Amino acid sequence: MSKFCFKCGKELDDSAVFCSGCGANQQLNTTSTTDDNVSTNVNTNTDTTATTQQQSTQTTSNEQTTYTTNTRSNTNGYTRPLVENRSIALSIILSIITCGIYGLFWYAFMTNDANKVSGEYDSTSGGLTILYSLLTCGLYKIYWSYKVGKQLYNAGSNYGKDISDNSILYLILSLFGLSIISDALIQNDLNSFSN
């Protein structure tokens, strides 16, 4: 009996602790197979706010793709999205009214949300991205726009969301001083994960 990586779907040895393809820890999830093409993931996390994963598996010949929706459930059984749906217009208006102070918070929220949906929890946090942007006089935010575009594209393909690779667009908008537009587009992509 063989097992598959719960994150990328790569076939692994039964004794594998980490996936050789994506590096995901396989001890957090166990995988059992009923035949060569179908697998079922079982979450072994016992935390009361553990992530509930609803899955549908689509199998074509030797290729397997698993789509997962992000939801969290609390002790009452109420299910809420992993990423908060933020109003783009309100965020822009608050950023203008507060002379950019709310924009820094929005920037940190988007960074943390992008890390959540992409599963890159060890990536740079929202607070550090603000610090790096201030220390580099805004140059880090230009790089961040490109990086988040790639994160969202990869997360979209993992979760079956129709998100284009807009990383170059975000980079160009940030280079020409239109980062508020790239932030709005990034938030729009993040909002698609809240459904």
Secondary structure, DSSP 8 states (H G I E B T S, - for coil): --EE-TTT--EE-TT-SB-TTT--BTTSEEEEESSSS-EEEEE----TT-EEEEEEEEEETTEEEEEEEEEEE-TT--EEESS----HHHHHHHHHHTTTHHHHHHHHHHHHHHHHHHT-TTS--HHHHHHHHHHTTTHHHHHHHHHHHHHHHHHHHHHT------HHHHHHHHHTT-HHHHHHHHHHHHHTT--
